[in-house]
Amino acid sequence: MMYAITCVLLLCISAASLAEVLSEEEKMQILENHNLLRANEGASNMMKLKWSDQLAGYATLWADRCDFSHGQPVEATSAGHIGQNLYISSLLQWNIGKAVLNWFKEKDAYNISLNACQPDKVCGHYTQPRMCKSSENVKIIFEEMCNNLCTFKNSYMMNIFRLPDKSPASI
């Protein structure tokens, strides 16, 4: 079964609202980071990630809502279950590659034999990209007025993944 990954970068600042798509170089950096880290997981059937304009459309609609929470985008109900990864960083320290690396650092909190996070630990950001076997990946940057999200002018990164319906609820 194939799983699709949609990733959204939500960059909230208190300036005028203006959407900006990632450059080809930034897309490649994100994809290379994901592919390198996922390759170290040892799955024999894990495909390399690539860009998907359809999933980018879902990501854009989600980001336009400026909703920094997990949920299922209404427009993607026929696409299967969608989960998200979140990342926060100061604008001064914003680094696209670092976000992906930080998600994979949660591996230490994951119990592979139980397919669950260790008690009182966070590992869902690690398990989302680990579980995906898709070849699709999308990330988009937005500059938005998000009053309730950007009180401290922080950067928000939301990574939307399409997962199997049987993914563990505890992850």
N, CA, C and O of each residue as an XYZ file, in Angstrom:
684
protein
N       0.847     -1.175      0.000
C       0.000      0.000      0.000
C       0.892      1.238      0.000
O       1.888      1.306      0.721
N       0.525      2.189     -0.802
C       1.311      3.416     -0.908
C       0.750      4.486      0.023
O      -0.465      4.592      0.191
N       1.608      5.254      0.608
C       1.199      6.362      1.474
C       1.754      7.640      0.877
O       2.864      7.642      0.345
N       1.021      8.699      0.955
C       1.492      9.964      0.387
C       1.858     10.920      1.493
O       1.260     10.908      2.569
N       2.821     11.726      1.226
C       3.249     12.726      2.197
C       2.987     14.098      1.602
O       3.399     14.395      0.480
N       2.315     14.903      2.348
C       2.180     16.302      1.970
C       2.795     17.104      3.081
O       2.514     16.869      4.256
N       3.604     18.018      2.733
C       4.251     18.813      3.757
C       3.947     20.273      3.521
O       3.916     20.753      2.387
N       3.725     20.957      4.604
C       3.449     22.385      4.501
C       4.363     23.126      5.446
O       4.470     22.771      6.620
N       5.003     24.124      4.959
C       5.730     25.038      5.831
C       4.846     26.249      6.006
O       4.418     26.862      5.029
N       4.578     26.588      7.230
C       3.757     27.754      7.510
C       4.632     28.767      8.216
O       4.950     28.598      9.393
N       5.018     29.797      7.528
C       5.887     30.815      8.096
C       5.027     32.022      8.419
O       4.596     32.741      7.517
N       4.773     32.252      9.711
C       3.885     33.322     10.136
C       4.705     34.509     10.600
O       5.545     34.385     11.491
N       4.466     35.636     10.006
C       5.109     36.865     10.439
C       4.060     37.966     10.488
O       2.971     37.804      9.937
N       4.366     39.069     11.132
C       3.367     40.117     11.289
C       3.433     41.154     10.178
O       3.057     42.307     10.391
N       3.895     40.774      9.018
C       3.931     41.665      7.861
C       2.718     41.387      6.979
O       1.851     40.589      7.334
N       2.668     42.043      5.841
C       1.546     41.832      4.923
C       1.529     40.384      4.458
O       2.574     39.743      4.353
N       0.341     39.877      4.182
C       0.168     38.485      3.787
C       0.596     38.288      2.333
O       0.138     38.993      1.434
N       1.489     37.312      2.124
C       1.980     37.059      0.781
C       2.450     35.613      0.702
O       3.320     35.202      1.470
N       1.882     34.837     -0.218
C       2.277     33.435     -0.365
C       3.522     33.347     -1.239
O       3.652     34.053     -2.239
N       4.428     32.468     -0.839
C       5.669     32.286     -1.585
C       5.968     30.797     -1.645
O       6.096     30.151     -0.605
N       6.080     30.247     -2.834
C       6.383     28.832     -3.001
C       7.885     28.645     -2.847
O       8.669     29.514     -3.231
N       8.279     27.522     -2.292
C       9.701     27.223     -2.126
C      10.416     27.192     -3.467
O       9.835     26.826     -4.489
N      11.659     27.572     -3.449
C      12.483     27.479     -4.656
C      12.760     26.003     -4.943
O      12.590     25.147     -4.075
N      13.186     25.724     -6.163
C      13.536     24.350     -6.522
C      14.663     23.840     -5.627
O      14.670     22.670     -5.243
N      15.607     24.706     -5.296
C      16.724     24.320     -4.425
C      16.220     23.929     -3.033
O      16.678     22.937     -2.465
N      15.275     24.708     -2.479
C      14.731     24.398     -1.151
C      13.930     23.102     -1.183
O      14.012     22.299     -0.254
N      13.159     22.894     -2.240
C      12.414     21.636     -2.384
C      13.386     20.458     -2.371
O      13.164     19.460     -1.685
N      14.475     20.590     -3.147
C      15.456     19.510     -3.224
C      16.120     19.266     -1.877
O      16.367     18.116     -1.513
N      16.414     20.327     -1.131
C      17.034     20.165      0.185
C      16.115     19.371      1.106
O      16.564     18.456      1.798
N      14.847     19.715      1.116
C      13.884     19.020      1.967
C      13.756     17.563      1.545
O      13.802     16.661      2.382
N      13.595     17.336      0.253
C      13.452     15.968     -0.242
C      14.699     15.143      0.045
O      14.596     13.991      0.468
N      15.871     15.718     -0.180
C      17.118     14.995      0.084
C      17.254     14.650      1.562
O      17.674     13.544      1.903
N      16.908     15.578      2.436
C      16.972     15.303      3.878
C      16.020     14.175      4.256
O      16.404     13.248      4.968
N      14.778     14.250      3.781
C      13.820     13.184      4.062
C      14.326     11.848      3.524
O      14.343     10.851      4.247
N      14.738     11.827      2.258
C      15.163     10.579      1.638
C      16.379      9.975      2.323
O      16.440      8.760      2.514
N      17.335     10.795      2.692
C      18.534     10.306      3.375
C      18.178      9.684      4.719
O      18.618      8.576      5.028
N      17.389     10.386      5.512
C      17.028      9.886      6.839
C      16.114      8.668      6.750
O      16.257      7.730      7.535
N      15.183      8.670      5.808
C      14.296      7.521      5.643
C      15.067      6.299      5.156
O      14.746      5.176      5.544
N      16.072      6.498      4.318
C      16.872      5.384      3.805
C      17.598      4.666      4.933
O      17.841      3.463      4.846
N      17.942      5.385      5.983
C      18.620      4.781      7.132
C      17.705      3.907      7.969
O      18.170      3.241      8.893
N      16.410      3.894      7.666
C      15.461      3.076      8.424
C      15.488      1.615      7.983
O      14.958      0.754      8.686
N      16.086      1.325      6.851
C      16.299     -0.057      6.447
C      15.133     -0.748      5.774
O      15.191     -1.963      5.582
N      14.085     -0.045      5.406
C      12.961     -0.687      4.722
C      13.361     -1.008      3.286
O      13.986     -0.191      2.610
N      13.001     -2.191      2.830
C      13.381     -2.595      1.478
C      12.455     -2.007      0.418
O      12.821     -1.952     -0.756
N      11.260     -1.567      0.816
C      10.293     -1.069     -0.161
C      10.031      0.434     -0.035
O       9.020      0.923     -0.538
N      10.909      1.159      0.618
C      10.697      2.589      0.821
C      11.143      3.356     -0.422
O      12.308      3.299     -0.815
N      10.203      4.069     -1.033
C      10.492      4.812     -2.253
C      11.023      6.202     -1.930
O      10.728      6.760     -0.873
N      11.813      6.758     -2.852
C      12.272      8.136     -2.689
C      11.083      9.075     -2.845
O      10.158      8.813     -3.615
N      11.128     10.167     -2.102
C      10.062     11.147     -2.161
C      10.236     12.055     -3.368
O      11.355     12.304     -3.814
N       9.117     12.546     -3.893
C       9.135     13.512     -4.983
C       8.014     14.520     -4.743
O       7.153     14.301     -3.891
N       8.023     15.605     -5.479
C       7.039     16.671     -5.331
C       5.699     16.259     -5.944
O       5.676     15.557     -6.955
N       4.586     16.684     -5.345
C       3.243     16.434     -5.869
C       2.459     17.741     -5.868
O       2.223     18.319     -4.807
N       2.053     18.214     -7.048
C       1.266     19.443     -7.133
C      -0.126     19.270     -6.525
O      -0.668     20.210     -5.943
N      -0.707     18.074     -6.656
C      -2.027     17.827     -6.062
C      -1.959     17.967     -4.543
O      -2.805     18.624     -3.937
N      -0.967     17.356     -3.943
C      -0.824     17.449     -2.497
C      -0.428     18.864     -2.081
O      -0.783     19.315     -0.992
N       0.297     19.554     -2.935
C       0.623     20.954     -2.647
C      -0.648     21.786     -2.584
O      -0.741     22.727     -1.795
N      -1.629     21.442     -3.416
C      -2.916     22.138     -3.375
C      -3.610     21.954     -2.042
O      -4.134     22.914     -1.477
N      -3.621     20.717     -1.525
C      -4.198     20.469     -0.193
C      -3.438     21.267      0.864
O      -4.033     21.864      1.761
N      -2.126     21.263      0.738
C      -1.289     21.972      1.708
C      -1.579     23.470      1.685
O      -1.636     24.114      2.732
N      -1.760     24.013      0.498
C      -2.055     25.438      0.370
C      -3.375     25.779      1.042
O      -3.463     26.759      1.782
N      -4.401     24.977      0.788
C      -5.711     25.222      1.401
C      -5.617     25.168      2.923
O      -6.230     25.981      3.615
N      -4.846     24.206      3.445
C      -4.688     24.079      4.901
C      -3.948     25.296      5.460
O      -4.354     25.869      6.471
N      -2.873     25.678      4.801
C      -2.076     26.814      5.272
C      -2.861     28.118      5.203
O      -2.695     28.989      6.057
N      -3.714     28.257      4.194
C      -4.520     29.473      4.066
C      -5.439     29.675      5.265
O      -5.830     30.804      5.562
N      -5.786     28.597      5.952
C      -6.630     28.704      7.152
C      -5.835     29.217      8.351
O      -6.406     29.695      9.332
N      -4.506     29.111      8.256
C      -3.626     29.545      9.345
C      -4.021     28.858     10.651
O      -4.120     29.499     11.696
N      -4.241     27.567     10.578
C      -4.685     26.765     11.717
C      -3.521     25.891     12.171
O      -3.203     24.894     11.521
N      -2.889     26.255     13.275
C      -1.733     25.517     13.776
C      -2.210     24.374     14.665
O      -1.964     24.366     15.871
N      -2.893     23.414     14.056
C      -3.382     22.252     14.795
C      -3.466     21.068     13.843
O      -3.418     21.227     12.623
N      -3.592     19.887     14.417
C      -3.735     18.679     13.617
C      -5.179     18.542     13.165
O      -6.096     18.998     13.848
N      -5.375     17.923     12.027
C      -6.723     17.689     11.542
C      -6.720     17.176     10.119
O      -5.672     17.055      9.485
N      -7.891     16.883      9.638
C      -8.078     16.369      8.292
C      -8.587     17.493      7.395
O      -9.696     17.982      7.613
N      -7.816     17.921      6.393
C      -8.332     18.934      5.475
C      -9.591     18.434      4.772
O      -9.590     17.340      4.208
N     -10.652     19.216      4.800
C     -11.932     18.824      4.204
C     -11.760     18.479      2.732
O     -12.376     17.534      2.239
N     -10.932     19.233      2.034
C     -10.734     19.026      0.599
C     -10.069     17.686      0.282
O     -10.122     17.224     -0.858
N      -9.452     17.070      1.268
C      -8.704     15.832      1.032
C      -9.386     14.613      1.635
O      -8.727     13.605      1.890
N     -10.695     14.682      1.869
C     -11.372     13.561      2.529
C     -11.272     12.269      1.729
O     -11.260     11.185      2.313
N     -11.200     12.362      0.410
C     -11.076     11.149     -0.397
C      -9.630     10.668     -0.487
O      -9.357      9.628     -1.087
N      -8.715     11.410      0.101
C      -7.292     11.082      0.008
C      -6.826     10.133      1.104
O      -5.664      9.728      1.101
N      -7.690      9.771      2.032
C      -7.286      8.929      3.149
C      -6.946      9.766      4.360
O      -7.055     10.992      4.334
N      -6.529      9.091      5.433
C      -6.218      9.789      6.678
C      -4.981     10.661      6.503
O      -4.014     10.261      5.854
N      -5.020     11.854      7.086
C      -3.868     12.754      7.017
C      -3.460     13.146      8.425
O      -4.290     13.592      9.217
N      -2.198     12.981      8.733
C      -1.635     13.415     10.002
C      -0.629     14.514      9.718
O      -0.265     14.736      8.563
N      -0.174     15.202     10.753
C       0.766     16.294     10.536
C       1.942     16.248     11.491
O       1.860     15.703     12.591
N       3.024     16.830     11.042
C       4.163     17.140     11.889
C       4.215     18.642     12.050
O       3.908     19.384     11.116
N       4.601     19.092     13.226
C       4.721     20.518     13.485
C       6.150     20.822     13.906
O       6.809     20.003     14.546
N       6.616     21.992     13.544
C       7.959     22.421     13.922
C       7.906     23.911     14.202
O       7.259     24.665     13.475
N       8.581     24.331     15.247
C       8.608     25.752     15.579
C      10.052     26.190     15.772
O      10.869     25.470     16.346
N      10.342     27.374     15.286
C      11.694     27.918     15.369
C      11.594     29.431     15.307
O      10.629     29.972     14.767
N      12.580     30.110     15.852
C      12.603     31.562     15.687
C      12.949     31.870     14.235
O      13.615     31.079     13.568
N      12.503     33.003     13.757
C      12.814     33.390     12.381
C      14.311     33.519     12.162
O      14.808     33.228     11.074
N      15.027     33.949     13.179
C      16.470     34.127     13.041
C      17.204     32.801     12.900
O      18.284     32.746     12.312
N      16.623     31.731     13.438
C      17.272     30.418     13.396
C      16.592     29.469     12.414
O      16.860     28.267     12.437
N      15.719     29.985     11.552
C      14.950     29.137     10.646
C      15.878     28.363      9.725
O      16.748     28.944      9.076
N      15.688     27.045      9.670
C      16.498     26.177      8.836
C      15.617     25.017      8.402
O      15.217     24.199      9.229
N      15.317     24.942      7.131
C      14.418     23.918      6.609
C      14.941     22.520      6.910
O      14.187     21.657      7.357
N      16.220     22.295      6.668
C      16.801     20.974      6.893
C      16.790     20.565      8.352
O      16.642     19.383      8.664
N      16.944     21.529      9.250
C      16.968     21.236     10.683
C      15.623     20.695     11.171
O      15.582     19.850     12.065
N      14.543     21.171     10.595
C      13.216     20.690     10.997
C      13.098     19.190     10.766
O      12.664     18.454     11.652
N      13.482     18.740      9.585
C      13.406     17.311      9.259
C      14.301     16.511     10.197
O      13.894     15.461     10.694
N      15.511     16.995     10.442
C      16.441     16.313     11.343
C      15.865     16.213     12.754
O      15.976     15.167     13.394
N      15.255     17.285     13.240
C      14.663     17.261     14.584
C      13.537     16.240     14.692
O      13.388     15.605     15.736
N      12.745     16.069     13.644
C      11.687     15.050     13.688
C      12.306     13.663     13.833
O      11.818     12.840     14.608
N      13.371     13.408     13.094
C      13.991     12.089     13.147
C      14.727     11.845     14.459
O      14.962     10.691     14.816
N      15.094     12.882     15.177
C      15.742     12.713     16.478
C      14.800     12.094     17.509
O      15.255     11.581     18.531
N      13.503     12.137     17.253
C      12.541     11.525     18.175
C      12.593      9.996     18.121
O      11.877      9.323     18.863
N      13.420      9.460     17.262
C      13.564      8.009     17.128
C      13.893      7.357     18.468
O      13.436      6.248     18.744
N      14.679      8.033     19.300
C      15.069      7.483     20.600
C      13.873      7.249     21.514
O      13.956      6.444     22.442
N      12.769      7.936     21.269
C      11.572      7.790     22.104
C      10.585      6.779     21.529
O       9.502      6.589     22.083
N      10.945      6.132     20.429
C      10.047      5.196     19.746
C      10.418      3.756     20.075
O      11.587      3.380     19.999
N       9.425      2.953     20.441
C       9.605      1.530     20.712
C       9.114      0.775     19.488
O       7.909      0.633     19.281
N      10.048      0.291     18.676
C       9.676     -0.342     17.413
C       8.905     -1.642     17.614
O       8.026     -1.961     16.813
N       9.214     -2.398     18.664
C       8.514     -3.666     18.880
C       7.059     -3.455     19.279
O       6.204     -4.282     18.962
N       6.773     -2.357     19.970
C       5.391     -2.035     20.348
C       4.724     -1.107     19.342
O       3.515     -0.886     19.410
N       5.496     -0.567     18.415
C       5.007      0.411     17.448
C       4.306      1.562     18.167
O       3.197      1.958     17.810
N       4.981      2.089     19.189
C       4.407      3.161     20.011
C       5.527      3.991     20.632
O       6.680      3.566     20.711
N       5.148      5.179     21.066
C       6.096      6.031     21.786
C       6.300      5.482     23.190
O       5.393      4.872     23.756
N       7.477      5.692     23.751
C       7.705      5.354     25.148
C       6.812      6.243     26.005
O       6.476      7.358     25.604
N       6.423      5.752     27.191
C       5.549      6.558     28.057
C       6.125      7.951     28.307
O       7.320      8.109     28.556
N       5.269      8.935     28.236
C       5.621     10.341     28.490
C       6.679     10.889     27.533
O       7.388     11.838     27.868
N       6.784     10.297     26.353
C       7.735     10.772     25.340
C       6.975     11.138     24.064
O       5.856     10.676     23.841
N       7.586     11.955     23.249
C       7.017     12.345     21.960
C       7.821     11.678     20.856
O       9.047     11.782     20.825
N       7.128     10.990     19.945
C       7.830     10.377     18.818
C       7.008     10.419     17.536
O       7.432      9.881     16.512
N       5.856     11.042     17.579
C       4.979     11.088     16.413
C       5.577     11.795     15.217
O       5.253     11.468     14.075
N       6.451     12.768     15.465
C       7.089     13.465     14.349
C       8.070     12.534     13.638
O       8.306     12.674     12.438
N       8.637     11.591     14.377
C       9.535     10.602     13.783
C       8.745      9.538     13.029
O       9.110      9.162     11.915
N       7.659      9.053     13.639
C       6.933      7.945     13.028
C       6.178      8.349     11.772
O       5.966      7.510     10.897
N       5.767      9.604     11.655
C       5.038     10.031     10.452
C       5.881      9.789      9.197
O       5.453      9.027      8.330
N       7.062     10.407      9.063
C       7.829     10.169      7.836
C       8.396      8.761      7.753
O       8.639      8.264      6.654
N       8.610      8.111      8.880
C       9.136      6.752      8.882
C       8.127      5.784      8.286
O       8.499      4.895      7.519
N       6.840      5.949      8.635
C       5.804      5.020      8.200
C       5.421      5.204      6.742
O       4.920      4.265      6.123
N       5.638      6.366      6.182
C       5.199      6.650      4.819
C       6.073      5.930      3.803
O       7.301      5.992      3.859
N       5.418      5.253      2.883
C       6.135      4.530      1.837
C       5.944      5.208      0.486
O       6.316      4.651     -0.547
N       5.377      6.386      0.488
C       5.026      7.064     -0.744
C       6.224      7.670     -1.442
O       7.317      7.772     -0.885
N       5.985      8.063     -2.662
C       6.996      8.800     -3.411
C       6.610     10.269     -3.532
O       7.214     11.004     -4.313
N       5.608     10.705     -2.768
C       5.153     12.087     -2.889
C       5.451     12.884     -1.629
O       5.298     12.380     -0.517
N       5.869     14.107     -1.802
C       6.223     14.990     -0.695
C       5.997     16.427     -1.142
O       6.349     16.791     -2.264
N       5.414     17.241     -0.277
C       5.139     18.627     -0.646
C       5.456     19.544      0.512
O       5.107     19.246      1.654
N       6.109     20.650      0.238
C       6.323     21.679      1.253
C       6.128     23.033      0.601
O       6.563     23.258     -0.528
N       5.477     23.927      1.311
C       5.212     25.268      0.803
C       5.447     26.255      1.925
O       5.114     25.964      3.074
N       6.014     27.417      1.627
C       6.185     28.471      2.629
C       5.150     29.555      2.389
O       4.882     29.934      1.249
N       4.571     30.048      3.476
C       3.627     31.161      3.412
C       4.044     32.229      4.401
O       4.543     31.923      5.484
N       3.843     33.466      4.034
C       3.946     34.569      4.973
C       2.511     34.993      5.228
O       1.815     35.397      4.296
N       2.058     34.912      6.460
C       0.656     35.144      6.796
C       0.538     36.037      8.007
O       1.452     36.117      8.828
N      -0.581     36.701      8.114
C      -0.963     37.379      9.345
C      -1.713     36.344     10.171
O      -2.853     36.008      9.850
N      -1.103     35.845     11.206
C      -1.717     34.820     12.048
C      -1.659     35.328     13.472
O      -0.787     34.929     14.243
N      -2.565     36.190     13.817
C      -2.498     36.854     15.115
C      -2.395     35.882     16.277
O      -1.585     36.083     17.182
N      -3.207     34.827     16.265
C      -3.184     33.911     17.396
C      -2.033     32.918     17.319
O      -1.756     32.233     18.303
N      -1.358     32.821     16.187
C      -0.237     31.892     16.057
C       1.105     32.590     16.205
O       2.066     31.998     16.696
N       1.170     33.819     15.792
C       2.465     34.473     15.653
C       2.688     35.575     16.667
O       3.313     36.592     16.362
N       2.187     35.380     17.852
C       2.352     36.383     18.897
C       3.819     36.726     19.091
O       4.163     37.887     19.315
N       4.683     35.726     19.007
C       6.112     35.941     19.236
C       6.905     35.936     17.933
O       8.126     35.777     17.945
N       6.216     36.108     16.819
C       6.852     36.124     15.497
C       7.705     34.880     15.277
O       8.854     34.975     14.847
N       7.144     33.728     15.572
C       7.845     32.466     15.380
C       7.526     31.878     14.016
O       6.541     32.254     13.379
N       8.355     30.969     13.582
C       8.108     30.221     12.358
C       7.386     28.935     12.724
O       7.670     28.330     13.757
N       6.481     28.532     11.902
C       5.764     27.292     12.128
C       5.926     26.408     10.904
O       5.775     26.865      9.771
N       6.224     25.186     11.132
C       6.345     24.251     10.032
C       5.344     23.137     10.262
O       5.389     22.468     11.295
N       4.458     22.930      9.333
C       3.489     21.851      9.456
C       3.720     20.896      8.299
O       3.784     21.306      7.140
N       3.840     19.664      8.615
C       4.122     18.634      7.646
C       2.910     17.724      7.619
O       2.609     17.094      8.632
N       2.207     17.629      6.513
C       0.997     16.814      6.430
C       1.342     15.508      5.737
O       1.890     15.502      4.635
N       1.017     14.407      6.390
C       1.296     13.087      5.853
C       0.003     12.314      5.664
O      -0.872     12.374      6.529
N      -0.145     11.601      4.580
C      -1.258     10.680      4.427
C      -0.787      9.338      4.972
O       0.237      8.811      4.538
N      -1.532      8.790      5.917
C      -1.135      7.573      6.621
C      -2.155      6.468      6.434
O      -3.285      6.726      6.019
N      -1.763      5.229      6.740
C      -2.737      4.144      6.706
C      -3.784      4.365      7.785
O      -3.481      4.915      8.843
N      -5.021      3.936      7.522
C      -6.091      4.104      8.504
C      -5.804      3.355      9.795
O      -6.377      3.680     10.835
N      -4.934      2.365      9.748
C      -4.646      1.550     10.927
C      -3.431      2.039     11.694
O      -2.871      1.292     12.496
N      -3.010      3.278     11.468
C      -1.850      3.776     12.205
C      -2.197      3.910     13.672
O      -3.324      4.279     14.003
N      -1.251      3.619     14.570
C      -1.542      3.626     16.002
C      -1.987      4.996     16.489
O      -1.382      6.011     16.142
N      -3.029      5.025     17.283
C      -3.564      6.288     17.802
C      -2.586      6.941     18.761
O      -2.602      8.161     18.926
N      -1.736      6.145     19.396
C      -0.816      6.694     20.390
C       0.362      7.417     19.756
O       1.130      8.084     20.450
N       0.507      7.290     18.452
C       1.655      7.906     17.784
C       1.261      9.275     17.264
O       2.084      9.968     16.666
